[in-house]
Amino acid sequence: MRTWMSVSLVASLGLLGAMEPQSAGAVMCKKSSGALFVRSGTCKKKEVAVTAADIGAVGPDGATGTVGPTGATGSTGPMGPAGPGAQWALVAGDGTIVAQTGGISLFSHPFTGEYYLDFPNSLAGKGIFIAPSNRDNAFSGAAQASPCGSGTDAYPNCAGIFPDTRLHAFVGNQANNAGLNFSFYVLVLP
């Protein structure tokens, strides 16, 4: 009986391995007696589908194949949100935001040369730089900027009144004795 099962197993594995690719629906089935059969499609009632591994007929792993060619480059995805990098804005003399990194808005322009800008993140302890812009094709005096809030770097006239996400900016005239509505850049480093 054992010899017959061995011959049957070898024959079944041989048939399974020799089947053409078009008969890929072949399945190895096992009866409760242990007899193995190769069937097309599915096993009969009271038979169980088995794999070569189920009956210990799997050899060692083969050698790793060669790497295939690189695939085609995919299409460019949408731009993601701004990271925690620097934030900047170009502000016109009337307070209009001309260009920016995003999320910056004018809160108020209460006096000549004075501006309050809202930023999306806290400005406390950040490097803040301000410079007049040449887009007005004229000359101005000095430009100054400080965050609001309650930090030691806060502008005194807005300290404790406004949040630290608000920036006070001032552009002076050429004599630096009064404000001047003049375009400026502001840069906040992370």
C-alpha positions as CSV (number, residue, x, y, z in Angstrom):
1,M,0.0,0.0,0.0
2,R,2.8,2.4,0.9
3,T,4.5,1.7,-2.5
4,W,1.3,2.5,-4.3
5,M,0.9,5.8,-2.4
6,S,4.5,6.8,-3.2
7,V,3.9,6.0,-6.9
8,S,0.6,7.9,-6.8
9,L,2.3,10.9,-5.1
10,V,5.1,11.0,-7.6
11,A,2.7,10.7,-10.5
12,S,0.4,13.4,-9.1
13,L,3.3,15.8,-8.6
14,G,4.7,15.0,-12.0
15,L,1.3,15.6,-13.6
16,L,0.8,18.9,-11.7
17,G,4.3,20.1,-12.6
18,A,3.9,19.1,-16.3
19,M,0.6,20.7,-16.9
20,E,0.5,23.4,-19.5
21,P,0.0,27.1,-18.4
22,Q,-3.4,27.1,-20.0
23,S,-4.5,24.5,-17.4
24,A,-3.7,26.7,-14.6
25,G,-7.0,25.7,-12.9
26,A,-5.5,22.4,-11.9
27,V,-5.7,21.5,-8.2
28,M,-4.3,18.7,-6.2
29,C,-6.9,16.9,-4.0
30,K,-6.5,14.5,-1.2
31,K,-9.0,11.9,-0.1
32,S,-9.5,10.9,3.5
33,S,-7.5,7.7,2.7
34,G,-4.6,9.9,1.8
35,A,-4.8,9.2,-1.9
36,L,-3.8,12.3,-4.0
37,F,-5.5,13.3,-7.3
38,V,-5.0,16.1,-9.8
39,R,-8.3,17.6,-10.7
40,S,-9.4,20.4,-13.1
41,G,-11.0,23.2,-11.2
42,T,-12.2,22.0,-7.8
43,C,-11.9,18.9,-5.6
44,K,-14.8,16.4,-5.3
45,K,-16.9,16.0,-2.2
46,K,-15.0,14.6,0.7
47,E,-11.7,15.7,-0.9
48,V,-9.5,18.5,0.4
49,A,-7.4,20.7,-1.8
50,V,-3.7,20.5,-0.9
51,T,-0.6,22.3,-2.0
52,A,2.9,20.9,-2.6
53,A,3.9,22.5,0.7
54,D,1.1,20.7,2.5
55,I,2.6,17.3,1.7
56,G,6.3,18.4,2.1
57,A,7.1,18.5,-1.6
58,V,8.6,22.0,-1.6
59,G,12.3,22.3,-2.4
60,P,14.7,25.0,-1.2
61,D,14.3,28.6,-2.1
62,G,15.8,29.5,-5.5
63,A,18.3,32.2,-6.2
64,T,17.2,35.8,-6.1
65,G,16.2,37.0,-9.6
66,T,17.6,40.0,-11.2
67,V,16.1,43.4,-10.5
68,G,13.6,44.5,-13.1
69,P,13.8,47.8,-15.0
70,T,12.8,51.0,-13.3
71,G,9.1,51.9,-13.8
72,A,7.9,55.1,-15.4
73,T,7.8,58.3,-13.3
74,G,4.4,59.0,-11.9
75,S,2.6,62.3,-12.3
76,T,3.3,65.1,-9.9
77,G,0.9,65.2,-6.9
78,P,-0.7,68.3,-5.5
79,M,1.4,70.7,-3.4
80,G,1.3,70.0,0.2
81,P,0.8,72.4,3.1
82,A,3.6,74.7,4.1
83,G,6.0,73.2,6.5
84,P,7.4,74.8,9.7
85,G,9.8,76.9,7.6
86,A,10.1,80.7,7.4
87,Q,7.1,82.8,6.8
88,W,7.2,86.1,4.8
89,A,4.9,88.7,3.3
90,L,5.2,91.7,1.0
91,V,2.8,94.3,2.3
92,A,1.8,97.4,0.2
93,G,1.7,100.9,1.8
94,D,-2.1,100.7,2.1
95,G,-1.8,97.4,4.1
96,T,-2.7,95.1,1.2
97,I,-0.9,91.7,1.3
98,V,0.8,91.6,-2.2
99,A,2.5,88.2,-1.8
100,Q,3.2,85.8,1.0
101,T,3.9,82.2,2.1
102,G,0.3,81.8,3.3
103,G,-1.9,82.4,6.3
104,I,-0.8,86.0,6.9
105,S,-3.5,88.7,7.0
106,L,-3.8,92.4,7.8
107,F,-5.5,93.0,11.2
108,S,-5.4,96.8,11.0
109,H,-3.6,99.8,9.6
110,P,-4.5,102.3,12.4
111,F,-2.0,105.1,11.6
112,T,0.2,106.3,8.8
113,G,3.1,103.8,8.6
114,E,1.7,101.5,11.3
115,Y,0.5,98.0,10.5
116,Y,-0.7,95.0,12.6
117,L,-0.4,91.6,10.8
118,D,-1.8,88.3,11.9
119,F,0.3,85.2,11.4
120,P,-0.9,81.6,11.6
121,N,1.7,80.6,14.3
122,S,3.2,82.2,17.4
123,L,5.9,84.8,16.8
124,A,7.3,84.7,20.3
125,G,11.1,84.1,20.3
126,K,11.3,84.1,16.5
127,G,13.7,86.0,14.3
128,I,11.8,88.8,12.7
129,F,13.2,90.9,9.9
130,I,11.6,93.9,8.1
131,A,12.8,96.0,5.2
132,P,11.3,98.6,3.0
133,S,10.5,97.4,-0.6
134,N,11.5,99.2,-3.8
135,R,8.1,98.6,-5.4
136,D,7.1,102.1,-4.4
137,N,10.0,103.6,-6.4
138,A,10.8,106.0,-3.6
139,F,12.8,106.3,-0.4
140,S,11.6,105.7,3.1
141,G,13.2,105.8,6.5
142,A,13.7,102.9,8.9
143,A,11.3,100.0,9.3
144,Q,10.7,98.2,12.6
145,A,8.8,95.1,13.7
146,S,8.0,93.3,17.0
147,P,5.5,90.6,18.0
148,C,2.6,91.3,20.3
149,G,1.8,89.1,23.2
150,S,3.4,89.0,26.6
151,G,7.0,87.9,25.9
152,T,10.0,90.1,26.6
153,D,10.3,90.8,22.9
154,A,6.7,92.1,22.6
155,Y,6.0,95.7,21.3
156,P,4.9,97.6,24.5
157,N,1.8,99.1,23.0
158,C,0.3,95.7,22.2
159,A,1.9,93.6,24.9
160,G,-0.8,91.7,26.8
161,I,-3.5,93.1,24.6
162,F,-3.0,91.2,21.4
163,P,-2.0,87.5,20.9
164,D,1.6,86.6,20.1
165,T,0.5,85.6,16.6
166,R,0.1,89.3,15.8
167,L,3.0,91.5,14.5
168,H,3.4,95.2,14.9
169,A,5.2,96.9,12.0
170,F,6.2,100.5,11.5
171,V,7.8,102.3,8.5
172,G,9.2,105.8,9.0
173,N,9.6,108.7,6.6
174,Q,13.1,109.7,5.3
175,A,13.7,111.9,8.3
176,N,12.5,109.1,10.7
177,N,10.3,111.6,12.6
178,A,6.9,110.3,11.3
179,G,5.3,107.3,9.8
180,L,5.1,106.7,6.1
181,N,2.7,104.4,4.2
182,F,5.3,102.4,2.3
183,S,5.6,98.9,1.0
184,F,7.7,96.5,3.1
185,Y,8.8,92.9,3.4
186,V,8.6,91.0,6.7
187,L,10.3,87.7,7.3
188,V,9.8,85.5,10.3
189,L,12.3,82.6,10.8
190,P,11.2,79.4,12.6
